Amino acid sequence: MRLRHRADIETFEESYRRHRDRPLLALMGFYKGYYHNFLLSVIFYTIKHSPAWVTPIVTANIINYVTDGVTDARSLILYNAGILAILLLMNVPMNYLHMHFRASAVRDVEAGLRSTLVHKIQTMSILSEKDIQSGRLQSKIIRDVEAIEVLSDQIFVNFMNIIINVTVALTVTVSKSRVVFIFFLLMVPLAAVLVYAFKRPIKAHNRRFRKEVEATSARVSEMIELVPVTRAHALEKEEIGRMSAQVRQIAVEGYRLDMVQTNFGAVSWVCFQLFQVICLVFTAFLALKKIIKTGDVVLYQSYFTNIVGQVSGMLNLLPTISKGLESVGSIGEVLEVDDIEDNEGKHILNELRGDYEFENVSYVYPRTDKKVIDGLSLSVRQGQTVAFVGESGAGKSTIINMLIGFIMPTEGVLKVDGIPIKDIDLRSYRRFLAVVPQSTALFSGSIRENILYGTNDVSKETFDRVIKESGLKNVLKRLPDGIDTFVGEHGDRLSGGQKQRISIARALIRDPRVIILDEATSALDAISEREVSGALDNMSKSRTTFIVAHKLATVRKADMIIVMKDGRIVESGSFDELMDKKGYFYDMEESLERA
């Protein structure tokens, strides 16, 4: 099965944007390039399914041969039976080919949709990504794409099969009796009335149910993250009650959806079964009046049963189609996000010195008016260590996000090696960065795998040196499997200091030119902090380093300390210079010591 290329990934987004208000057309656009698969699938299905249409004809013929006393009845019976037997034997290979072309298209697009959503999440701005809860994103990637896959099967395959079955049945019927054909057509307005009556409530209940599932997925994700906090504060009952209420709400919405769909199915089934009884009586009277042959009663009854089954099946698809189209709209919430990181055609960095220039930089978060950074001007030279300190909300984290390229200045210019950061291909820029956050992000795997994440061709000498410089060597001696010890989900099997050392090793293995330390030691005990600080000092040698810290002792060795307040620089200088000034920084240091 071939995988989609980048151009195909862009097709998904383009198709949804073009048909935002018509999800069925958007779905058809997703399958651009696969229409021939469905054409071949329909052809092979027609051959595979032909015994269902031929059997009533053969049955009617044989009955008529017997009742009419045809002279060559035996040979005609064997001839009809032989044709039917050949068609039956062809079912197996034709069914394989039908499913091959159908499944290869549906499964490929299913994988392509998930890849597109992952690609979109990885390229949208950090602010946009944070606007959507992770649990909701997970639900869209797993549940909604699955619903679209089911919808694709129903529309492109089952729906087409229904049309073929009904077309064949009506064609044979009209060729034999226009009276019976007109009778068959009376079902059409009945089907239209049923669809109209149930379409709107099914769509509304599907939407409410989908939103409840997404909300529950988000809350389950939050609950799992908060289990240690919940248990530590004996809040199990409160959390169970909160989740139980959410789960009950899903059950309520699911029940309402089930009942609407059940009523729809029951009403349509009863109506069509009554119609079938009427058809039997109608054709029987036609046979009594010699308008049709006796065997044709079986043929018409079989075809009418077939048509009833197909129309009932078409109507029963309505809930699935409604659910699938709702899911198309759901993934569209991600596909149509415009706030993405666009690196196409921008300057690619092949090296990075580490010179930075903030020129009257300001920043205002979306949907707010307050400047969190206000007129910041600052020069940082290659190899300098610059620390940002200040109260919470002073703008330190916003500066870090600018340095990484997560956000761009709303006013002024931030230059990297003399180039405005907005003109740089951020993917090439970030290859030279190493970020050590306050909360270490580890995945379920070994320590080795976490350290080597995103790197290739690292020599043993380099790896051993990084282990030593990050302070991991003694830690590994105490672990059961050393470097191959599994860290557990989010690194839960390790202490805070151990996880932070792995984070430092992951940064060092990249051989970065610029290091960003965001409260890298704030969650550690005194001993771990001292050991990790030593590793960070080794790491920052000869590299441009930016530090955000609340613990002022951790910034003593910085070349320049920037004191922030309300988005502005209120003081700057070395540790000794700021202490000698006895200004804002001095007061912060004194208050911390007294605390």
DOKE-840587 format. One record per residue (C-alpha): residue in three letters; x, y, z. Coordinates in pm, whole numbers, padded with zeros to 5 digits, always signed. Example, Ala and Ser with C-alpha at 12.3 -4.5 7.8 and 13.67 -1.06 7.14 Angstrom:
<sites>
Ala+01230-00450+00780/Ser+01367-00106+00714/
</sites>
This chain:
<sites>
Met+00000+00000+00000/Arg+00152+00331-00102/Leu+00180+00617+00144/Arg+00075+00971+00068/His+00333+01237-00015/Arg+00340+01593+00120/Ala+00137+01720-00178/Asp-00138+01473-00087/Ile-00130+01590+00274/Glu-00191+01945+00153/Thr-00482+01812-00058/Phe-00672+01715+00256/Glu-00654+02068+00394/Glu-00732+02227+00058/Ser-01035+02000+00007/Tyr-01178+02083+00348/Arg-01126+02457+00309/Arg-01294+02455-00034/His-01599+02259+00089/Arg-01614+02366+00454/Asp-01994+02385+00452/Arg-02039+02070+00241/Pro-01860+01789+00428/Leu-01967+01523+00176/Leu-01783+01706-00103/Ala-01486+01754+00128/Leu-01480+01379+00189/Met-01486+01310-00184/Gly-01195+01551-00222/Phe-00995+01349+00033/Tyr-01006+01058-00214/Lys-00871+01253-00509/Gly-00643+01015-00697/Tyr-00830+00705-00576/Tyr-01149+00725-00782/His-01021+00452-01015/Asn-00993+00219-00714/Phe-01362+00258-00642/Leu-01455+00216-01010/Leu-01266-00114-01023/Ser-01415-00214-00688/Val-01767-00153-00821/Ile-01696-00353-01139/Phe-01567-00653-00946/Tyr-01852-00620-00697/Thr-02103-00628-00982/Ile-01955-00954-01111/Lys-01926-01097-00759/His-02282-01009-00667/Ser-02442-01111-00998/Pro-02578-01444-00859/Ala-02811-01240-00636/Trp-02972-01094-00949/Val-02950-01403-01170/Thr-03093-01646-00913/Pro-03450-01499-00923/Ile-03443-01508-01305/Val-03318-01868-01310/Thr-03575-01967-01045/Ala-03860-01801-01237/Asn-03744-01960-01563/Ile-03730-02309-01414/Ile-04076-02272-01257/Asn-04216-02147-01586/Tyr-04047-02433-01780/Val-04212-02683-01547/Thr-04558-02520-01527/Asp-04576-02431-01898/Gly-04470-02780-02012/Val-04183-02662-02240/Thr-04065-02945-02468/Asp-03691-02902-02401/Ala-03739-02828-02029/Arg-03455-03050-01902/Ser-03181-02898-02114/Leu-03310-02547-02041/Ile-03310-02619-01667/Leu-02949-02751-01685/Tyr-02842-02454-01899/Asn-02981-02201-01650/Ala-02833-02390-01356/Gly-02493-02405-01529/Ile-02482-02029-01581/Leu-02569-01973-01215/Ala-02302-02223-01101/Ile-02030-02045-01305/Leu-02125-01709-01157/Leu-02119-01857-00806/Leu-01767-01997-00858/Met-01646-01655-00969/Asn-01752-01505-00634/Val-01426-01582-00449/Pro-01172-01419-00687/Met-01406-01130-00765/Asn-01466-01066-00394/Tyr-01088-01058-00333/Leu-01034-00803-00609/His-01334-00597-00496/Met-01201-00578-00137/His-00841-00520-00251/Phe-00918-00202-00443/Arg-01169-00082-00184/Ala-00954-00144+00125/Ser-00629-00011-00026/Ala-00796+00324-00100/Val-00986+00357+00229/Arg-00695+00251+00450/Asp-00446+00469+00266/Val-00665+00776+00306/Glu-00728+00683+00671/Ala-00351+00682+00732/Gly-00315+01000+00526/Leu-00575+01183+00734/Arg-00404+01086+01059/Ser-00067+01190+00917/Thr-00218+01520+00807/Leu-00357+01590+01153/Val-00021+01504+01313/His+00156+01725+01058/Lys-00085+02010+01127/Ile-00039+01979+01505/Gln+00338+01982+01460/Thr+00331+02293+01240/Met+00058+02507+01396/Ser+00173+02776+01636/Ile+00222+02680+01999/Leu-00057+02919+02101/Ser-00304+02756+01860/Glu-00205+02408+01972/Lys-00262+02500+02336/Asp-00611+02632+02253/Ile-00721+02273+02180/Gln-00703+02027+02470/Ser-00474+01731+02407/Gly-00756+01486+02479/Arg-00970+01646+02208/Leu-00683+01624+01959/Gln-00639+01257+02045/Ser-01011+01195+01991/Lys-00997+01363+01649/Ile-00695+01159+01536/Ile-00833+00825+01656/Arg-01214+00833+01682/Asp-01307+01087+01417/Val-01078+00944+01149/Glu-01218+00599+01226/Ala-01571+00736+01179/Ile-01464+00887+00846/Glu-01319+00551+00740/Val-01654+00384+00816/Leu-01834+00664+00630/Ser-01606+00612+00329/Asp-01696+00245+00321/Gln-02064+00327+00336/Ile-02066+00601+00073/Phe-01809+00485-00179/Val-01879+00114-00153/Asn-02206+00017+00015/Phe-02396+00314-00125/Met-02271+00235-00474/Asn-02360-00130-00424/Ile-02712-00032-00319/Ile-02750+00180-00632/Ile-02629-00108-00851/Asn-02866-00358-00686/Val-03168-00129-00720/Thr-03078-00034-01080/Val-03046-00397-01189/Ala-03370-00498-01015/Leu-03566-00209-01167/Thr-03415-00264-01513/Val-03517-00631-01519/Thr-03860-00542-01379/Val-03937-00270-01635/Ser-03827-00501-01916/Lys-04083-00761-01805/Ser-04375-00556-01662/Arg-04426-00180-01653/Val-04717-00222-01414/Val-04500-00390-01149/Phe-04222-00136-01219/Ile-04458+00154-01139/Phe-04565-00028-00822/Phe-04198-00057-00716/Leu-04143+00315-00766/Leu-04409+00393-00505/Met-04145+00324-00239/Val-03939+00629-00336/Pro-04161+00897-00175/Leu-04191+00679+00137/Ala-03812+00663+00167/Ala-03787+01040+00113/Val-04038+01109+00392/Leu-03849+00884+00636/Val-03514+01049+00557/Tyr-03657+01398+00597/Ala-03822+01312+00928/Phe-03514+01163+01094/Lys-03217+01341+00933/Arg-03215+01654+01151/Pro-03254+01487+01495/Ile-02992+01221+01411/Lys-02744+01492+01303/Ala-02808+01700+01617/His-02766+01402+01853/Asn-02450+01290+01673/Arg-02296+01635+01723/Arg-02378+01644+02095/Phe-02249+01290+02142/Arg-01922+01368+01959/Lys-01857+01677+02170/Glu-01921+01481+02492/Val-01675+01210+02381/Glu-01410+01474+02308/Ala-01470+01643+02644/Thr-01443+01309+02823/Ser-01122+01223+02639/Ala-00972+01555+02750/Arg-01082+01503+03112/Val-00950+01146+03120/Ser-00612+01276+03002/Glu-00616+01540+03278/Met-00727+01284+03538/Ile-00437+01051+03457/Glu-00189+01338+03484/Leu-00336+01441+03820/Val-00346+01093+03980/Pro-00043+01161+04207/Val-00193+01493+04322/Thr-00536+01338+04371/Arg-00401+01049+04580/Ala-00167+01272+04778/His-00456+01493+04892/Ala-00712+01212+04940/Leu-00933+01354+04663/Glu-01018+01018+04507/Lys-01391+01044+04581/Glu-01413+01395+04439/Glu-01228+01292+04121/Ile-01435+00975+04081/Gly-01750+01181+04123/Arg-01634+01438+03867/Met-01547+01170+03611/Ser-01859+00968+03685/Ala-02073+01273+03610/Gln-01893+01318+03278/Val-01925+00949+03192/Arg-02296+00956+03278/Gln-02340+01254+03046/Ile-02188+01052+02761/Ala-02426+00769+02846/Val-02724+01008+02838/Glu-02627+01153+02500/Gly-02544+00806+02367/Tyr-02882+00676+02484/Arg-03066+00962+02314/Leu-02874+00897+01991/Asp-02941+00522+02015/Met-03315+00576+02064/Val-03345+00813+01766/Gln-03158+00565+01547/Thr-03364+00272+01684/Asn-03693+00446+01612/Phe-03573+00530+01264/Gly-03471+00169+01196/Ala-03793+00021+01338/Val-04028+00257+01151/Ser-03849+00207+00819/Trp-03842-00174+00861/Val-04216-00199+00939/Cys-04310+00027+00649/Phe-04108-00169+00396/Gln-04218-00510+00523/Leu-04582-00403+00487/Phe-04502-00286+00136/Gln-04348-00627+00064/Val-04666-00805+00173/Ile-04867-00576-00055/Cys-04628-00657-00340/Leu-04681-01032-00290/Val-05059-00993-00299/Phe-05043-00755-00598/Thr-04827-00986-00814/Ala-05030-01291-00710/Phe-05349-01123-00841/Leu-05166-01034-01164/Ala-05074-01403-01205/Leu-05433-01509-01139/Lys-05545-01275-01420/Lys-05271-01421-01645/Ile-05109-01077-01682/Ile-04780-01229-01565/Lys-04657-01587-01547/Thr-04666-01785-01223/Gly-04287-01808-01199/Asp-04262-01431-01235/Val-04435-01391-00898/Val-04122-01541-00741/Leu-03898-01318-00957/Tyr-04082-00998-00866/Gln-04107-01094-00501/Ser-03733-01166-00491/Tyr-03647-00840-00664/Phe-03887-00644-00450/Thr-03730-00803-00141/Asn-03393-00704-00282/Ile-03505-00347-00345/Val-03666-00324-00001/Gly-03346-00453+00157/Gln-03132-00209-00038/Val-03354+00093+00034/Ser-03376-00009+00400/Gly-03000-00043+00401/Met-02968+00301+00245/Leu-03188+00449+00513/Asn-03004+00262+00787/Leu-02683+00421+00660/Leu-02820+00761+00757/Pro-02697+00749+01122/Thr-02352+00630+01012/Ile-02335+00894+00740/Ser-02445+01163+00985/Lys-02180+01054+01235/Gly-01911+01044+00967/Leu-01998+01385+00826/Glu-01988+01527+01179/Ser-01639+01380+01213/Val-01534+01548+00888/Gly-01631+01878+01049/Ser-01448+01779+01366/Ile-01110+01719+01199/Gly-01179+02033+00997/Glu-01138+02231+01320/Val-00769+02135+01301/Leu-00728+02141+00923/Glu-00852+02500+00890/Val-00622+02648+01158/Asp-00440+02932+00981/Asp-00195+03018+01256/Ile+00085+02787+01144/Glu+00460+02814+01136/Asp+00548+02882+00773/Asn+00915+02822+00688/Glu+00885+02792+00313/Gly+01124+03014+00118/Lys+01292+03157+00428/His+01663+03186+00502/Ile+01820+02851+00592/Leu+02095+02863+00854/Asn+02392+02633+00796/Glu+02568+02760+01106/Leu+02487+02971+01411/Arg+02724+03200+01598/Gly+02479+03297+01870/Asp+02458+03678+01843/Tyr+02117+03823+01935/Glu+01973+04174+01906/Phe+01638+04283+02051/Glu+01544+04613+01887/Asn+01254+04782+02068/Val+01068+04449+02085/Ser+00712+04431+02218/Tyr+00464+04145+02236/Val+00088+04128+02288/Tyr-00084+03790+02321/Pro-00384+03729+02091/Arg-00722+03849+02219/Thr-00555+04079+02474/Asp-00440+04441+02476/Lys-00169+04427+02744/Lys+00194+04428+02634/Val+00371+04144+02815/Ile+00697+04266+02659/Asp+00721+04643+02618/Gly+01000+04808+02418/Leu+01277+04556+02498/Ser+01621+04646+02359/Leu+01912+04415+02433/Ser+02233+04290+02269/Val+02377+03945+02340/Arg+02712+03842+02199/Gln+02834+03495+02106/Gly+02931+03286+02410/Gln+02765+03513+02667/Thr+02546+03377+02945/Val+02240+03595+03002/Ala+01996+03539+03288/Phe+01643+03677+03310/Val+01501+03725+03659/Gly+01191+03890+03796/Glu+00852+03821+03944/Ser+00600+03587+03783/Gly+00437+03758+03487/Ala+00734+03986+03427/Gly+00775+03852+03070/Lys+01062+03604+03113/Ser+00887+03305+02958/Thr+00763+03519+02670/Ile+01124+03615+02589/Ile+01222+03247+02595/Asn+00936+03163+02356/Met+01062+03437+02123/Leu+01417+03303+02136/Ile+01294+02955+02040/Gly+01075+03103+01768/Phe+00742+02988+01913/Ile+00612+03344+01890/Met+00719+03649+01691/Pro+00743+04010+01813/Thr+00426+04209+01749/Glu+00645+04523+01738/Gly+01017+04570+01683/Val+01271+04319+01553/Leu+01458+04024+01706/Lys+01773+03949+01505/Val+01973+03626+01514/Asp+02325+03669+01377/Gly+02201+03989+01216/Ile+01899+03827+01044/Pro+01543+03901+01160/Ile+01410+03580+01316/Lys+01085+03613+01119/Asp+01290+03568+00798/Ile+01469+03251+00916/Asp+01366+02892+00845/Leu+01309+02801+01209/Arg+01369+02432+01146/Ser+01727+02506+01040/Tyr+01768+02748+01334/Arg+01646+02506+01598/Arg+01899+02243+01492/Phe+02152+02458+01679/Leu+01939+02503+01992/Ala+01915+02298+02310/Val+01626+02368+02547/Val+01620+02237+02905/Pro+01272+02311+03043/Gln+01154+02316+03403/Ser+00931+02015+03343/Thr+01131+01743+03172/Ala+00945+01571+02887/Leu+01037+01202+02863/Phe+00864+00929+02663/Ser+00816+00564+02757/Gly+01146+00406+02660/Ser+01499+00357+02786/Ile+01731+00630+02910/Arg+01945+00575+02601/Glu+01647+00624+02367/Asn+01545+00943+02547/Ile+01894+01089+02526/Leu+01935+01003+02156/Tyr+01587+01130+02063/Gly+01608+01305+01726/Thr+01981+01240+01671/Asn+02168+01005+01439/Asp+02522+00869+01406/Val+02640+00960+01755/Ser+02979+00804+01828/Lys+03042+00606+02147/Glu+03307+00858+02252/Thr+03062+01147+02218/Phe+02791+00955+02399/Asp+03020+00865+02690/Arg+03141+01224+02716/Val+02782+01354+02732/Ile+02697+01101+03005/Lys+02989+01230+03210/Glu+02924+01602+03149/Ser+02555+01571+03234/Gly+02627+01408+03570/Leu+02456+01082+03472/Lys+02751+00848+03519/Asn+02701+00790+03892/Val+02322+00783+03850/Leu+02344+00500+03596/Lys+02553+00287+03832/Arg+02262+00279+04077/Leu+01999+00183+03820/Pro+01919-00186+03752/Asp+01982-00180+03376/Gly+02206+00125+03359/Ile+02166+00325+03039/Asp+01902+00078+02915/Thr+01675+00127+03217/Phe+01318+00203+03114/Val+01199+00534+03251/Gly+00824+00457+03256/Glu+00547+00686+03133/His+00666+01050+03147/Gly+00975+00921+03333/Asp+00772+00838+03645/Arg+01024+00572+03758/Leu+01296+00834+03802/Ser+01353+01117+04047/Gly+01337+01481+03946/Gly+01715+01514+03946/Gln+01759+01201+03734/Lys+01507+01321+03480/Gln+01668+01662+03461/Arg+02010+01508+03398/Ile+01861+01307+03111/Ser+01717+01632+02974/Ile+02061+01793+02995/Ala+02223+01492+02826/Arg+01961+01512+02549/Ala+02055+01877+02499/Leu+02431+01813+02507/Ile+02417+01527+02256/Arg+02299+01780+01995/Asp+02621+01982+02040/Pro+02417+02306+02046/Arg+02549+02655+01978/Val+02276+02817+02190/Ile+02136+02683+02518/Ile+01807+02787+02676/Leu+01752+02692+03040/Asp+01398+02759+03157/Glu+01384+02714+03536/Ala+01597+02403+03485/Thr+01670+02350+03856/Ser+01365+02499+04025/Ala+01205+02163+04114/Leu+01520+02000+04255/Asp+01642+01950+04608/Ala+01960+02124+04723/Ile+02196+01832+04649/Ser+02043+01756+04309/Glu+02041+02126+04225/Arg+02412+02155+04302/Glu+02496+01852+04087/Val+02274+01959+03798/Ser+02404+02317+03817/Gly+02753+02180+03771/Ala+02638+01992+03462/Leu+02473+02308+03329/Asp+02796+02505+03383/Asn+02982+02246+03175/Met+02714+02267+02912/Ser+02719+02646+02877/Lys+03093+02684+02821/Ser+03167+02860+02490/Arg+02797+02861+02402/Thr+02547+03146+02408/Thr+02324+03065+02703/Phe+01992+03210+02819/Ile+01871+03132+03169/Val+01537+03195+03337/Ala+01554+03144+03712/His+01369+03230+04031/Lys+01656+03110+04249/Leu+01898+03399+04219/Ala+02192+03189+04338/Thr+02178+02995+04012/Val+02260+03306+03808/Arg+02570+03421+03997/Lys+02803+03317+03713/Ala+02600+03484+03437/Asp+02780+03747+03230/Met+02470+03962+03237/Ile+02158+03951+03452/Ile+01845+04116+03311/Val+01591+04215+03577/Met+01238+04224+03432/Lys+00925+04391+03565/Asp+00595+04436+03378/Gly+00762+04347+03046/Arg+01042+04601+03082/Ile+01409+04590+03180/Val+01450+04767+03513/Glu+01814+04671+03578/Ser+02097+04486+03405/Gly+02455+04395+03490/Ser+02664+04123+03650/Phe+02569+03974+03988/Asp+02824+04184+04176/Glu+02732+04500+03988/Leu+02363+04461+04068/Met+02431+04384+04432/Asp+02652+04693+04459/Lys+02372+04908+04315/Lys+02144+04803+04601/Gly+01849+04842+04368/Tyr+01563+04615+04260/Phe+01780+04302+04224/Tyr+01943+04363+04562/Asp+01600+04384+04726/Met+01495+04057+04557/Glu+01810+03883+04682/Glu+01764+04016+05034/Ser+01398+03917+05051/Leu+01482+03563+04934/Glu+01755+03526+05191/Arg+01521+03642+05468/Ala+01260+03391+05344/
</sites>
